Amino acid sequence: MSDMSDPFYNWRLRAAAATGVLHYSADLVNEAAGIVSVVFGREWLASVAEAPDHSSVFHLGRHPLGHALTAGGESQVVDVLELAGYLKTASRLPGFHKMVTDLKSQFRQTLLPLALAHRLGLVGSLGLALEPAASGGRLADLGLSWNGQDYLIECYRPTVAGQPEEHTGRLLMGILGEFSIEERPFAVAVQLRRPLDHQVRKAVLRAVAQAKRDLEARAFREALLIDNPSALISIAPTEIAPAGQDSVLVLHPGFPRLPNRRSQFARAAIGTRDALNVVNPKLESPTHSCVAVWTHEADAADPLYPDPEAAFKRVVRKVNRKMAQTRSEQGARRLVVVDTWVTDQLDRLRLDAGDYVHAQVLSQRRGPTSVLFVRRAWDRRMQRSRYSYRLFAGPNDAAARSLCEALSSWEHANLVPALVR
């Protein structure tokens, strides 16, 4: 297939064009498309790669693989190459077919054991298996032997509701949802006066919807300024911009000119997929309404979460419940791996994270038990996603410490996919 009905059409164009910028082998593009296509099936891939509603620029609720196949960023190109590498490794392991099913329904949660299995095999673990049996009819995510010790591993990616970055995305999407590419384009600017949460987001969306109706009633003759306890809002007519360009953020004279500090500012525009994913220069489509949001200073002080300690405690409580997945009748050691943004905040906590994990989790278990906090993040310099690790091991689990050191060393020296200069 060579037309837009091919779920890999846009992705192939971007991936082939970016080999010199992202530094991977050109042969890897076709190999990755082939692996992912064989594993998931072209029909299913086509269904998740269909264009979203025009207002859904953040793809919230959309399958991450469908987003990666159609979005225009460098990280999405690499995401597919990375996944293909993991699938190639995992296809040789027991339990692979069940994990493919899980990737379709719980992609982000299932990506963690796949990524970990890839690394564990490369650092020399033995007997690696996907979804091995635990006690009570349960299944762990991974099983392996390291330094003569058997381990059952449960991988966990908790969702911590209420993060300002999540609310910001939903606010931007909600505002753009008020507009259509068939209508006259608008520019909306929002300066939040309160930390962004569900109630503030709803209040802003109501105000924007009312302001749009008022502006339409006035035949678009002037900009409007809405001043309420939640936010200062400017809404004004703007002009359609050519493909690949931002539409002009027209502001009411009473709206302050604010700095675009990265931790406090977000902007998005509405347009067709061709305009937002400019790959082929022959494709030209305009960009329409735009919205910019300046968050409250409390969110800017910590753009991830206003109280990382409270989030850490919640994660630890959830880890405690996950320990049941690693109970073994054969005496295997227990390791829970947690992929969470809290990993980056552990040194900023007022309490001692190690003491807290030991008191709440490790000391409550018989036999060697450990908890590994990890964080997957995009490395802009290396142009790859990489994992960082922070282990909390029981006093009699030296093998877990050795395993974590091996993973950290591998991560420091390797990338997925590999760099080709």
Helices and strands as residue ranges (DSSP letters): H 9-17, H 19-22, H 27-40, H 42-48, H 64-70, H 74-90, H 96-105, H 107-123, E 126-130, G 135-137, E 142-146, E 149-156, H 164-176, E 186-192, H 198-217, E 224-227, E 231-237, E 265-271, H 273-276, E 287-294, H 297-301, H 308-322, G 323-326, E 333-339, G 341-348, H 353-360, G 362-364, E 369-379, E 384-393, H 398-413
